[in-house]
Amino acid sequence: MNLEDAIQENWSRIDEGQVATYIPALAEVDPYQLGVCLYNVSDDKLDCAGAADVRFAIESVSKVISLLYAIECLGLKAVEDCIGTRQTGFVFDTILNMEITKEDKPANPFVNSGAILISSLIEEQDQQSPFDQILDFTRQICNDPQITLDEDIYQSELRTGDRNRSLAYYLKAREILTNDVTTSLETYFKQCSMMVTCRDLANLGAVLANDGIAPWNNERMISSDAATYVKSVMMTTGLYNESGTYSVKIGVPTKSGVGGGLVAAAPNYGIGIFSPSLDQAGNIVAGLALLEQLSKELDLGIFKY
Ligand code: GLU
């Protein structure tokens, strides 16, 4: 499949969305960008086209990484005990649903309440802050030592993050979040502000697609159970409240973020896509159209049995 052609074919879809504006630093990003990287695991081959090397804020795709890292630190059972695995039917930063349902844990690790809770579980270790550990782990699992925090985006997240603050304090008041709220929020805001490329996200997808083993050096990075758990949650809740729609259309575990990045882990393929124009639900319009095309042409859907 020719990736350059796929970029051209899906380019016009950019006009169907808009860049995220609720975090002011993201509103400055040029919407007219589309990049894709496809990592073929069995051939150990990475193909890229378009804006493949442009750095963008990882935003909610970081929730995949912090979840994997929390599982690495605490074990899968401990993480599963404190987080659910279902869609909320509300926006990703809802402050309502737990109060309405009286549930004692966030619905899933990809809504903001769940992601803040997951980040709060990571403790300082050997004088390394939770964020520094996540940054190190991100560099390893994305195979990119150049990943850094963007200070402007972080400051912008801090200035406009009051809904996230209210979520963290709500979790603390309910004694669901038991660590320090300020540190937990700092970790969360910083992890969202890491700058990655779609090459990085294809590498992350390839580790997940390869049962937790990095295909570039054959080293195990995460357990097989962690890879399976995280792919399952990506399938059911990775694309906000449209996860079901895309499960039918694309059929591949995917997680996107409001910075315009997405990671997908298909059988034998890790995929990273970047396009900052988002639809109403916060999903990447041209990027998901491109992923749908890839899935159809390469027969990637996991329900094809
Ligand atoms: N930093 C963003 C927030 O907390 C991430 C949202 C997203 O990418 O879905 O609102």
py3Dmol code that shows the C-alpha trace and the ligand (Angstrom):
import py3Dmol

protein = """\
ATOM      1  CA  MET A   1       0.000   0.000   0.000  1.00  0.00           C
ATOM      2  CA  ASN A   2       1.338   3.427  -0.943  1.00  0.00           C
ATOM      3  CA  LEU A   3       1.263   5.670   2.141  1.00  0.00           C
ATOM      4  CA  GLU A   4       1.913   8.892   0.165  1.00  0.00           C
ATOM      5  CA  ASP A   5      -1.216   8.193  -1.919  1.00  0.00           C
ATOM      6  CA  ALA A   6      -3.193   7.495   1.271  1.00  0.00           C
ATOM      7  CA  ILE A   7      -2.130  10.909   2.650  1.00  0.00           C
ATOM      8  CA  GLN A   8      -3.369  12.618  -0.544  1.00  0.00           C
ATOM      9  CA  GLU A   9      -6.632  10.667  -0.564  1.00  0.00           C
ATOM     10  CA  ASN A  10      -7.529  11.639   3.018  1.00  0.00           C
ATOM     11  CA  TRP A  11      -6.154  15.197   3.030  1.00  0.00           C
ATOM     12  CA  SER A  12      -9.475  16.936   2.310  1.00  0.00           C
ATOM     13  CA  ARG A  13     -11.016  15.379   5.443  1.00  0.00           C
ATOM     14  CA  ILE A  14      -8.921  17.835   7.500  1.00  0.00           C
ATOM     15  CA  ASP A  15     -11.559  20.482   6.698  1.00  0.00           C
ATOM     16  CA  GLU A  16     -14.189  18.494   8.606  1.00  0.00           C
ATOM     17  CA  GLY A  17     -12.614  19.299  11.995  1.00  0.00           C
ATOM     18  CA  GLN A  18     -10.739  21.912  14.009  1.00  0.00           C
ATOM     19  CA  VAL A  19      -7.682  21.986  16.245  1.00  0.00           C
ATOM     20  CA  ALA A  20      -8.348  21.747  19.993  1.00  0.00           C
ATOM     21  CA  THR A  21      -8.711  25.226  21.473  1.00  0.00           C
ATOM     22  CA  TYR A  22      -9.474  24.585  25.149  1.00  0.00           C
ATOM     23  CA  ILE A  23      -5.735  24.253  25.763  1.00  0.00           C
ATOM     24  CA  PRO A  24      -4.516  27.554  24.226  1.00  0.00           C
ATOM     25  CA  ALA A  25      -1.090  26.251  23.155  1.00  0.00           C
ATOM     26  CA  LEU A  26      -2.790  23.577  21.009  1.00  0.00           C
ATOM     27  CA  ALA A  27      -4.899  26.211  19.223  1.00  0.00           C
ATOM     28  CA  GLU A  28      -1.695  27.531  17.606  1.00  0.00           C
ATOM     29  CA  VAL A  29      -0.953  24.262  15.778  1.00  0.00           C
ATOM     30  CA  ASP A  30      -1.370  24.276  11.959  1.00  0.00           C
ATOM     31  CA  PRO A  31      -4.390  22.022  11.223  1.00  0.00           C
ATOM     32  CA  TYR A  32      -3.127  21.202   7.709  1.00  0.00           C
ATOM     33  CA  GLN A  33      -0.832  18.345   8.659  1.00  0.00           C
ATOM     34  CA  LEU A  34      -1.211  14.609   8.149  1.00  0.00           C
ATOM     35  CA  GLY A  35       1.480  12.019   8.799  1.00  0.00           C
ATOM     36  CA  VAL A  36       1.565   8.260   9.119  1.00  0.00           C
ATOM     37  CA  CYS A  37       4.085   5.565  10.091  1.00  0.00           C
ATOM     38  CA  LEU A  38       3.454   1.865   9.698  1.00  0.00           C
ATOM     39  CA  TYR A  39       5.708  -0.611  11.517  1.00  0.00           C
ATOM     40  CA  ASN A  40       5.592  -4.094   9.985  1.00  0.00           C
ATOM     41  CA  VAL A  41       6.638  -6.271  12.929  1.00  0.00           C
ATOM     42  CA  SER A  42       7.530  -9.523  11.121  1.00  0.00           C
ATOM     43  CA  ASP A  43       9.659  -7.658   8.536  1.00  0.00           C
ATOM     44  CA  ASP A  44      11.008  -5.211  11.170  1.00  0.00           C
ATOM     45  CA  LYS A  45      10.296  -2.424   8.684  1.00  0.00           C
ATOM     46  CA  LEU A  46       9.003   1.088   9.313  1.00  0.00           C
ATOM     47  CA  ASP A  47       7.387   3.040   6.431  1.00  0.00           C
ATOM     48  CA  CYS A  48       6.374   6.661   6.850  1.00  0.00           C
ATOM     49  CA  ALA A  49       4.738   9.405   4.795  1.00  0.00           C
ATOM     50  CA  GLY A  50       3.650  13.011   5.236  1.00  0.00           C
ATOM     51  CA  ALA A  51       4.283  14.815   8.533  1.00  0.00           C
ATOM     52  CA  ALA A  52       6.002  11.790  10.043  1.00  0.00           C
ATOM     53  CA  ASP A  53       8.735  13.701  11.856  1.00  0.00           C
ATOM     54  CA  VAL A  54       6.715  16.664  13.113  1.00  0.00           C
ATOM     55  CA  ARG A  55       6.641  16.803  16.917  1.00  0.00           C
ATOM     56  CA  PHE A  56       3.284  17.281  18.602  1.00  0.00           C
ATOM     57  CA  ALA A  57       1.869  17.056  22.129  1.00  0.00           C
ATOM     58  CA  ILE A  58       1.112  13.438  22.979  1.00  0.00           C
ATOM     59  CA  GLU A  59      -1.873  14.415  25.215  1.00  0.00           C
ATOM     60  CA  SER A  60      -4.167  11.448  25.888  1.00  0.00           C
ATOM     61  CA  VAL A  61      -1.988   8.921  24.049  1.00  0.00           C
ATOM     62  CA  SER A  62       0.256   9.280  27.124  1.00  0.00           C
ATOM     63  CA  LYS A  63      -2.511   7.513  29.070  1.00  0.00           C
ATOM     64  CA  VAL A  64      -1.529   4.271  27.292  1.00  0.00           C
ATOM     65  CA  ILE A  65       2.060   4.721  28.432  1.00  0.00           C
ATOM     66  CA  SER A  66       1.304   5.701  32.034  1.00  0.00           C
ATOM     67  CA  LEU A  67      -1.084   2.751  32.280  1.00  0.00           C
ATOM     68  CA  LEU A  68       1.610   0.373  31.025  1.00  0.00           C
ATOM     69  CA  TYR A  69       4.133   1.911  33.406  1.00  0.00           C
ATOM     70  CA  ALA A  70       1.765   1.679  36.388  1.00  0.00           C
ATOM     71  CA  ILE A  71       1.207  -2.009  35.567  1.00  0.00           C
ATOM     72  CA  GLU A  72       4.987  -2.426  35.365  1.00  0.00           C
ATOM     73  CA  CYS A  73       5.417  -0.812  38.831  1.00  0.00           C
ATOM     74  CA  LEU A  74       2.420  -2.248  40.705  1.00  0.00           C
ATOM     75  CA  GLY A  75       1.356  -5.349  38.771  1.00  0.00           C
ATOM     76  CA  LEU A  76      -1.761  -5.850  36.655  1.00  0.00           C
ATOM     77  CA  LYS A  77      -3.983  -7.039  39.509  1.00  0.00           C
ATOM     78  CA  ALA A  78      -3.403  -3.923  41.619  1.00  0.00           C
ATOM     79  CA  VAL A  79      -4.156  -1.648  38.661  1.00  0.00           C
ATOM     80  CA  GLU A  80      -7.251  -3.602  37.606  1.00  0.00           C
ATOM     81  CA  ASP A  81      -8.556  -3.379  41.176  1.00  0.00           C
ATOM     82  CA  CYS A  82      -8.690   0.406  41.095  1.00  0.00           C
ATOM     83  CA  ILE A  83      -9.979   1.135  37.596  1.00  0.00           C
ATOM     84  CA  GLY A  84     -12.927   0.074  35.433  1.00  0.00           C
ATOM     85  CA  THR A  85     -13.013  -0.851  31.745  1.00  0.00           C
ATOM     86  CA  ARG A  86     -16.192   0.652  30.326  1.00  0.00           C
ATOM     87  CA  GLN A  87     -17.262   3.738  28.401  1.00  0.00           C
ATOM     88  CA  THR A  88     -18.938   6.545  30.339  1.00  0.00           C
ATOM     89  CA  GLY A  89     -21.285   8.023  27.725  1.00  0.00           C
ATOM     90  CA  PHE A  90     -19.991  11.395  28.954  1.00  0.00           C
ATOM     91  CA  VAL A  91     -17.144  13.631  27.740  1.00  0.00           C
ATOM     92  CA  PHE A  92     -13.628  12.467  28.584  1.00  0.00           C
ATOM     93  CA  ASP A  93     -13.203  14.998  31.390  1.00  0.00           C
ATOM     94  CA  THR A  94     -16.635  14.437  32.902  1.00  0.00           C
ATOM     95  CA  ILE A  95     -16.987  15.380  36.539  1.00  0.00           C
ATOM     96  CA  LEU A  96     -20.494  13.967  36.679  1.00  0.00           C
ATOM     97  CA  ASN A  97     -20.574  10.295  36.032  1.00  0.00           C
ATOM     98  CA  MET A  98     -18.991   8.971  39.243  1.00  0.00           C
ATOM     99  CA  GLU A  99     -21.232  11.184  41.331  1.00  0.00           C
ATOM    100  CA  ILE A 100     -24.326   9.960  39.495  1.00  0.00           C
ATOM    101  CA  THR A 101     -23.451   6.277  39.464  1.00  0.00           C
ATOM    102  CA  LYS A 102     -21.869   6.257  42.964  1.00  0.00           C
ATOM    103  CA  GLU A 103     -19.188   3.964  41.603  1.00  0.00           C
ATOM    104  CA  ASP A 104     -16.046   3.671  43.691  1.00  0.00           C
ATOM    105  CA  LYS A 105     -13.614   3.738  40.791  1.00  0.00           C
ATOM    106  CA  PRO A 106     -13.236   5.712  37.548  1.00  0.00           C
ATOM    107  CA  ALA A 107     -14.953   4.087  34.548  1.00  0.00           C
ATOM    108  CA  ASN A 108     -11.725   3.434  32.634  1.00  0.00           C
ATOM    109  CA  PRO A 109      -8.056   4.503  32.497  1.00  0.00           C
ATOM    110  CA  PHE A 110      -8.548   6.757  29.441  1.00  0.00           C
ATOM    111  CA  VAL A 111     -11.099   9.220  30.821  1.00  0.00           C
ATOM    112  CA  ASN A 112      -9.311  11.983  32.703  1.00  0.00           C
ATOM    113  CA  SER A 113     -10.430  10.855  36.178  1.00  0.00           C
ATOM    114  CA  GLY A 114      -9.030   7.377  35.469  1.00  0.00           C
ATOM    115  CA  ALA A 115      -5.810   8.651  33.932  1.00  0.00           C
ATOM    116  CA  ILE A 116      -5.128  11.045  36.829  1.00  0.00           C
ATOM    117  CA  LEU A 117      -5.719   8.173  39.243  1.00  0.00           C
ATOM    118  CA  ILE A 118      -3.342   5.905  37.302  1.00  0.00           C
ATOM    119  CA  SER A 119      -0.620   8.593  37.305  1.00  0.00           C
ATOM    120  CA  SER A 120      -1.120   9.099  41.043  1.00  0.00           C
ATOM    121  CA  LEU A 121      -0.217   5.454  41.657  1.00  0.00           C
ATOM    122  CA  ILE A 122       3.351   5.962  40.438  1.00  0.00           C
ATOM    123  CA  GLU A 123       5.588   6.772  43.405  1.00  0.00           C
ATOM    124  CA  GLU A 124       8.926   8.599  43.498  1.00  0.00           C
ATOM    125  CA  GLN A 125      11.737   6.049  43.145  1.00  0.00           C
ATOM    126  CA  ASP A 126      15.492   6.520  43.628  1.00  0.00           C
ATOM    127  CA  GLN A 127      14.829  10.277  43.802  1.00  0.00           C
ATOM    128  CA  GLN A 128      13.204  10.158  40.360  1.00  0.00           C
ATOM    129  CA  SER A 129       9.846  11.910  40.230  1.00  0.00           C
ATOM    130  CA  PRO A 130       6.864   9.973  38.818  1.00  0.00           C
ATOM    131  CA  PHE A 131       6.978  12.151  35.685  1.00  0.00           C
ATOM    132  CA  ASP A 132      10.707  11.560  35.121  1.00  0.00           C
ATOM    133  CA  GLN A 133      10.065   7.824  35.311  1.00  0.00           C
ATOM    134  CA  ILE A 134       7.208   8.106  32.787  1.00  0.00           C
ATOM    135  CA  LEU A 135       9.425  10.207  30.492  1.00  0.00           C
ATOM    136  CA  ASP A 136      12.212   7.585  30.637  1.00  0.00           C
ATOM    137  CA  PHE A 137       9.745   4.782  29.983  1.00  0.00           C
ATOM    138  CA  THR A 138       8.194   6.746  27.079  1.00  0.00           C
ATOM    139  CA  ARG A 139      11.623   7.224  25.490  1.00  0.00           C
ATOM    140  CA  GLN A 140      12.245   3.488  25.753  1.00  0.00           C
ATOM    141  CA  ILE A 141       8.896   2.181  24.539  1.00  0.00           C
ATOM    142  CA  CYS A 142       8.807   4.739  21.685  1.00  0.00           C
ATOM    143  CA  ASN A 143      12.502   4.107  20.925  1.00  0.00           C
ATOM    144  CA  ASP A 144      13.207   7.840  20.876  1.00  0.00           C
ATOM    145  CA  PRO A 145      15.647   9.440  23.356  1.00  0.00           C
ATOM    146  CA  GLN A 146      14.732  12.900  21.971  1.00  0.00           C
ATOM    147  CA  ILE A 147      11.265  12.969  23.557  1.00  0.00           C
ATOM    148  CA  THR A 148      11.045  15.957  25.915  1.00  0.00           C
ATOM    149  CA  LEU A 149       8.503  18.008  27.795  1.00  0.00           C
ATOM    150  CA  ASP A 150       7.246  21.156  26.017  1.00  0.00           C
ATOM    151  CA  GLU A 151       7.284  23.828  28.719  1.00  0.00           C
ATOM    152  CA  ASP A 152       4.797  26.135  26.887  1.00  0.00           C
ATOM    153  CA  ILE A 153       2.234  23.368  26.493  1.00  0.00           C
ATOM    154  CA  TYR A 154       2.741  22.293  30.100  1.00  0.00           C
ATOM    155  CA  GLN A 155       2.171  25.875  31.313  1.00  0.00           C
ATOM    156  CA  SER A 156      -0.908  26.110  29.103  1.00  0.00           C
ATOM    157  CA  GLU A 157      -2.258  22.839  30.566  1.00  0.00           C
ATOM    158  CA  LEU A 158      -1.590  24.184  34.079  1.00  0.00           C
ATOM    159  CA  ARG A 159      -3.395  27.462  33.379  1.00  0.00           C
ATOM    160  CA  THR A 160      -6.487  25.807  31.928  1.00  0.00           C
ATOM    161  CA  GLY A 161      -6.578  22.558  33.902  1.00  0.00           C
ATOM    162  CA  ASP A 162      -9.234  23.386  36.493  1.00  0.00           C
ATOM    163  CA  ARG A 163     -11.567  20.577  35.440  1.00  0.00           C
ATOM    164  CA  ASN A 164      -8.696  18.147  35.931  1.00  0.00           C
ATOM    165  CA  ARG A 165      -7.956  19.710  39.319  1.00  0.00           C
ATOM    166  CA  SER A 166     -11.572  19.268  40.336  1.00  0.00           C
ATOM    167  CA  LEU A 167     -11.445  15.620  39.253  1.00  0.00           C
ATOM    168  CA  ALA A 168      -8.307  14.978  41.297  1.00  0.00           C
ATOM    169  CA  TYR A 169      -9.730  16.650  44.416  1.00  0.00           C
ATOM    170  CA  TYR A 170     -12.999  14.773  43.961  1.00  0.00           C
ATOM    171  CA  LEU A 171     -11.096  11.465  43.819  1.00  0.00           C
ATOM    172  CA  LYS A 172      -9.131  12.519  46.906  1.00  0.00           C
ATOM    173  CA  ALA A 173     -12.311  13.445  48.802  1.00  0.00           C
ATOM    174  CA  ARG A 174     -13.737  10.018  47.968  1.00  0.00           C
ATOM    175  CA  GLU A 175     -10.441   8.442  49.206  1.00  0.00           C
ATOM    176  CA  ILE A 176      -9.961   6.833  45.794  1.00  0.00           C
ATOM    177  CA  LEU A 177      -6.837   8.872  45.099  1.00  0.00           C
ATOM    178  CA  THR A 178      -4.671   8.539  48.194  1.00  0.00           C
ATOM    179  CA  ASN A 179      -1.373  10.121  47.144  1.00  0.00           C
ATOM    180  CA  ASP A 180      -0.552  13.829  46.947  1.00  0.00           C
ATOM    181  CA  VAL A 181      -2.972  15.646  44.612  1.00  0.00           C
ATOM    182  CA  THR A 182      -0.498  18.333  43.494  1.00  0.00           C
ATOM    183  CA  THR A 183       2.130  15.772  42.502  1.00  0.00           C
ATOM    184  CA  SER A 184      -0.472  13.607  40.751  1.00  0.00           C
ATOM    185  CA  LEU A 185      -1.710  16.558  38.690  1.00  0.00           C
ATOM    186  CA  GLU A 186       1.835  17.698  37.899  1.00  0.00           C
ATOM    187  CA  THR A 187       2.602  14.194  36.622  1.00  0.00           C
ATOM    188  CA  TYR A 188      -0.571  14.130  34.527  1.00  0.00           C
ATOM    189  CA  PHE A 189      -0.143  17.617  33.014  1.00  0.00           C
ATOM    190  CA  LYS A 190       3.508  16.925  32.241  1.00  0.00           C
ATOM    191  CA  GLN A 191       2.890  13.532  30.654  1.00  0.00           C
ATOM    192  CA  CYS A 192       0.304  15.167  28.330  1.00  0.00           C
ATOM    193  CA  SER A 193       2.924  17.755  27.296  1.00  0.00           C
ATOM    194  CA  MET A 194       5.563  15.327  26.000  1.00  0.00           C
ATOM    195  CA  MET A 195       6.448  15.949  22.353  1.00  0.00           C
ATOM    196  CA  VAL A 196       6.410  12.898  20.076  1.00  0.00           C
ATOM    197  CA  THR A 197       6.268  12.017  16.370  1.00  0.00           C
ATOM    198  CA  CYS A 198       4.123   9.458  14.598  1.00  0.00           C
ATOM    199  CA  ARG A 199       7.275   7.392  14.193  1.00  0.00           C
ATOM    200  CA  ASP A 200       7.383   7.184  18.021  1.00  0.00           C
ATOM    201  CA  LEU A 201       3.725   6.146  18.184  1.00  0.00           C
ATOM    202  CA  ALA A 202       4.233   3.474  15.503  1.00  0.00           C
ATOM    203  CA  ASN A 203       7.038   2.066  17.679  1.00  0.00           C
ATOM    204  CA  LEU A 204       4.738   2.058  20.723  1.00  0.00           C
ATOM    205  CA  GLY A 205       2.040   0.348  18.641  1.00  0.00           C
ATOM    206  CA  ALA A 206       4.565  -2.219  17.408  1.00  0.00           C
ATOM    207  CA  VAL A 207       5.506  -3.199  20.998  1.00  0.00           C
ATOM    208  CA  LEU A 208       1.807  -3.707  21.777  1.00  0.00           C
ATOM    209  CA  ALA A 209       1.264  -5.571  18.493  1.00  0.00           C
ATOM    210  CA  ASN A 210       4.262  -7.807  19.226  1.00  0.00           C
ATOM    211  CA  ASP A 211       2.932  -9.048  22.588  1.00  0.00           C
ATOM    212  CA  GLY A 212       5.101  -6.622  24.581  1.00  0.00           C
ATOM    213  CA  ILE A 213       8.419  -7.261  22.815  1.00  0.00           C
ATOM    214  CA  ALA A 214      10.198  -4.404  21.015  1.00  0.00           C
ATOM    215  CA  PRO A 215      10.633  -5.611  17.423  1.00  0.00           C
ATOM    216  CA  TRP A 216      13.696  -3.399  16.889  1.00  0.00           C
ATOM    217  CA  ASN A 217      15.842  -5.300  19.443  1.00  0.00           C
ATOM    218  CA  ASN A 218      13.666  -8.280  20.477  1.00  0.00           C
ATOM    219  CA  GLU A 219      13.713  -7.203  24.130  1.00  0.00           C
ATOM    220  CA  ARG A 220      10.596  -7.597  26.227  1.00  0.00           C
ATOM    221  CA  MET A 221       9.431  -4.156  27.391  1.00  0.00           C
ATOM    222  CA  ILE A 222       6.124  -5.071  29.035  1.00  0.00           C
ATOM    223  CA  SER A 223       4.452  -8.314  30.015  1.00  0.00           C
ATOM    224  CA  SER A 224       2.246 -10.168  27.556  1.00  0.00           C
ATOM    225  CA  ASP A 225      -0.690  -9.732  29.979  1.00  0.00           C
ATOM    226  CA  ALA A 226      -0.117  -5.971  30.158  1.00  0.00           C
ATOM    227  CA  ALA A 227      -0.088  -5.743  26.337  1.00  0.00           C
ATOM    228  CA  THR A 228      -3.329  -7.738  26.085  1.00  0.00           C
ATOM    229  CA  TYR A 229      -5.072  -5.750  28.834  1.00  0.00           C
ATOM    230  CA  VAL A 230      -4.107  -2.375  27.398  1.00  0.00           C
ATOM    231  CA  LYS A 231      -5.065  -3.329  23.812  1.00  0.00           C
ATOM    232  CA  SER A 232      -8.461  -4.511  25.085  1.00  0.00           C
ATOM    233  CA  VAL A 233      -9.074  -1.217  26.890  1.00  0.00           C
ATOM    234  CA  MET A 234      -7.929   0.720  23.795  1.00  0.00           C
ATOM    235  CA  MET A 235     -10.471  -1.213  21.746  1.00  0.00           C
ATOM    236  CA  THR A 236     -13.367  -0.477  24.096  1.00  0.00           C
ATOM    237  CA  THR A 237     -12.546   3.078  25.284  1.00  0.00           C
ATOM    238  CA  GLY A 238      -9.612   4.425  23.246  1.00  0.00           C
ATOM    239  CA  LEU A 239     -11.636   6.735  21.000  1.00  0.00           C
ATOM    240  CA  TYR A 240     -13.817   8.493  23.562  1.00  0.00           C
ATOM    241  CA  ASN A 241     -17.528   7.779  23.206  1.00  0.00           C
ATOM    242  CA  GLU A 242     -17.037   6.835  19.548  1.00  0.00           C
ATOM    243  CA  SER A 243     -15.008   3.728  20.429  1.00  0.00           C
ATOM    244  CA  GLY A 244     -17.885   1.467  19.391  1.00  0.00           C
ATOM    245  CA  THR A 245     -18.285   3.261  16.066  1.00  0.00           C
ATOM    246  CA  TYR A 246     -14.610   2.822  15.239  1.00  0.00           C
ATOM    247  CA  SER A 247     -14.578  -0.741  16.498  1.00  0.00           C
ATOM    248  CA  VAL A 248     -17.034  -1.494  13.686  1.00  0.00           C
ATOM    249  CA  LYS A 249     -15.345   0.744  11.094  1.00  0.00           C
ATOM    250  CA  ILE A 250     -11.682  -0.012  11.842  1.00  0.00           C
ATOM    251  CA  GLY A 251     -11.573  -2.975  14.197  1.00  0.00           C
ATOM    252  CA  VAL A 252      -8.116  -2.194  15.615  1.00  0.00           C
ATOM    253  CA  PRO A 253      -7.175  -1.156  19.203  1.00  0.00           C
ATOM    254  CA  THR A 254      -6.500   2.582  18.950  1.00  0.00           C
ATOM    255  CA  LYS A 255      -5.934   5.497  21.331  1.00  0.00           C
ATOM    256  CA  SER A 256      -5.965   9.111  20.210  1.00  0.00           C
ATOM    257  CA  GLY A 257      -5.237  12.437  21.897  1.00  0.00           C
ATOM    258  CA  VAL A 258      -6.369  16.033  21.425  1.00  0.00           C
ATOM    259  CA  GLY A 259      -2.867  16.944  20.185  1.00  0.00           C
ATOM    260  CA  GLY A 260      -3.745  15.046  16.987  1.00  0.00           C
ATOM    261  CA  GLY A 261      -1.766  11.858  17.567  1.00  0.00           C
ATOM    262  CA  LEU A 262      -3.022   8.303  17.569  1.00  0.00           C
ATOM    263  CA  VAL A 263      -1.474   4.918  18.196  1.00  0.00           C
ATOM    264  CA  ALA A 264      -2.956   1.708  16.830  1.00  0.00           C
ATOM    265  CA  ALA A 265      -1.853  -1.870  17.467  1.00  0.00           C
ATOM    266  CA  ALA A 266      -3.076  -4.254  14.759  1.00  0.00           C
ATOM    267  CA  PRO A 267      -2.016  -7.852  14.174  1.00  0.00           C
ATOM    268  CA  ASN A 268       1.615  -7.562  12.955  1.00  0.00           C
ATOM    269  CA  TYR A 269       1.470  -3.750  12.649  1.00  0.00           C
ATOM    270  CA  GLY A 270       2.131  -0.772  14.893  1.00  0.00           C
ATOM    271  CA  ILE A 271       0.656   2.430  13.487  1.00  0.00           C
ATOM    272  CA  GLY A 272       1.245   6.067  14.418  1.00  0.00           C
ATOM    273  CA  ILE A 273      -0.773   8.862  12.820  1.00  0.00           C
ATOM    274  CA  PHE A 274      -0.727  12.629  13.326  1.00  0.00           C
ATOM    275  CA  SER A 275      -3.302  15.166  12.170  1.00  0.00           C
ATOM    276  CA  PRO A 276      -4.431  17.864  14.606  1.00  0.00           C
ATOM    277  CA  SER A 277      -7.904  18.557  13.165  1.00  0.00           C
ATOM    278  CA  LEU A 278     -10.493  16.996  15.521  1.00  0.00           C
ATOM    279  CA  ASP A 279     -14.224  16.303  15.313  1.00  0.00           C
ATOM    280  CA  GLN A 280     -16.811  17.118  18.023  1.00  0.00           C
ATOM    281  CA  ALA A 281     -15.978  13.966  20.003  1.00  0.00           C
ATOM    282  CA  GLY A 282     -12.273  14.907  20.027  1.00  0.00           C
ATOM    283  CA  ASN A 283     -11.279  12.339  17.417  1.00  0.00           C
ATOM    284  CA  ILE A 284      -8.812  12.946  14.590  1.00  0.00           C
ATOM    285  CA  VAL A 285     -10.881  13.242  11.430  1.00  0.00           C
ATOM    286  CA  ALA A 286      -8.366  12.720   8.610  1.00  0.00           C
ATOM    287  CA  GLY A 287      -6.216  10.422  10.766  1.00  0.00           C
ATOM    288  CA  LEU A 288      -9.036   8.015  11.513  1.00  0.00           C
ATOM    289  CA  ALA A 289     -10.158   8.070   7.871  1.00  0.00           C
ATOM    290  CA  LEU A 290      -6.601   7.117   6.936  1.00  0.00           C
ATOM    291  CA  LEU A 291      -6.540   4.381   9.593  1.00  0.00           C
ATOM    292  CA  GLU A 292      -9.836   3.028   8.259  1.00  0.00           C
ATOM    293  CA  GLN A 293      -8.337   2.856   4.772  1.00  0.00           C
ATOM    294  CA  LEU A 294      -5.198   1.109   6.076  1.00  0.00           C
ATOM    295  CA  SER A 295      -7.313  -1.371   8.005  1.00  0.00           C
ATOM    296  CA  LYS A 296      -9.401  -2.204   4.938  1.00  0.00           C
ATOM    297  CA  GLU A 297      -6.528  -2.430   2.462  1.00  0.00           C
ATOM    298  CA  LEU A 298      -4.219  -4.438   4.728  1.00  0.00           C
ATOM    299  CA  ASP A 299      -7.063  -6.459   6.257  1.00  0.00           C
ATOM    300  CA  LEU A 300      -6.071  -5.452   9.797  1.00  0.00           C
ATOM    301  CA  GLY A 301      -9.408  -5.682  11.636  1.00  0.00           C
ATOM    302  CA  ILE A 302      -9.096  -8.052  14.591  1.00  0.00           C
ATOM    303  CA  PHE A 303     -12.688  -9.257  14.206  1.00  0.00           C
ATOM    304  CA  LYS A 304     -12.009 -10.775  10.778  1.00  0.00           C
ATOM    305  CA  TYR A 305     -12.555 -14.336  11.809  1.00  0.00           C
TER     306      TYR A 305
END
"""
ligand_1 = """\
10
LIG
N -4.431 17.196 28.507
C -5.739 16.938 27.956
C -6.762 17.070 29.069
O -6.463 16.714 30.171
C -5.767 15.578 27.330
C -7.098 15.259 26.703
C -7.052 14.291 25.536
O -6.089 14.242 24.783
O -8.052 13.571 25.387
O -7.845 17.551 28.850
"""
view = py3Dmol.view(width=600, height=400)
view.addModel(protein, "pdb")
view.setStyle({"model": 0}, {"cartoon": {"style": "trace"}})
view.addModel(ligand_1, "xyz")
view.setStyle({"model": 1}, {"stick": {}})
view.zoomTo()
view.show()
